[in-house]
Amino acid sequence: MEKSLKQSAKKVKIYTTSTCPWCMKTKEFFKENKVKYEEVNVGSNEEARNEMFQKSGQLGVPVVDANGTIIVGFDKDALKKALGI
């Protein structure tokens, strides 16, 4: 039973920049689907930019870390699958 409780607790982090239209679309998708997330702006945070690059191998945004699944760009199908929605 504990395992199912942990699975239902989603941990989502999105790496963004202030001017990224795909980041805005991804955040809209999260709001529409009531997904809580932590947003990190890599445009002003070098440490976060390095963390994002280590996870994804990419410098482009958005990068989403959904429970350890890394999704680069706005990929609705991949987000749904990773989030179980």
C-alpha positions, 0 to 999 in steps of 0.5 A: 500500500505504501508503494501506491501512495508514493506513486500517486505523489507526483514530483514535477520540476520544469526548467524554463526561461521568461520568454519561452512560448513552449514553457508557457504552453507546458505550464498551461497544460499542467494547470489544465490537468491540475499538476503541481510543479516547481518552476526553475528559471534557468535564464537567471540561475546558472546552477539550475541551468547546469542541473538541467543540462546534467539531467537532459543533455540539452540547453533548450527549454522547457525541460520537465523532470516528471518523477525522474522521467526527463522530457525535452520540449512540449510533448503532450503525449510524453507528459501524459504518460509520465504523469499517468493522466 
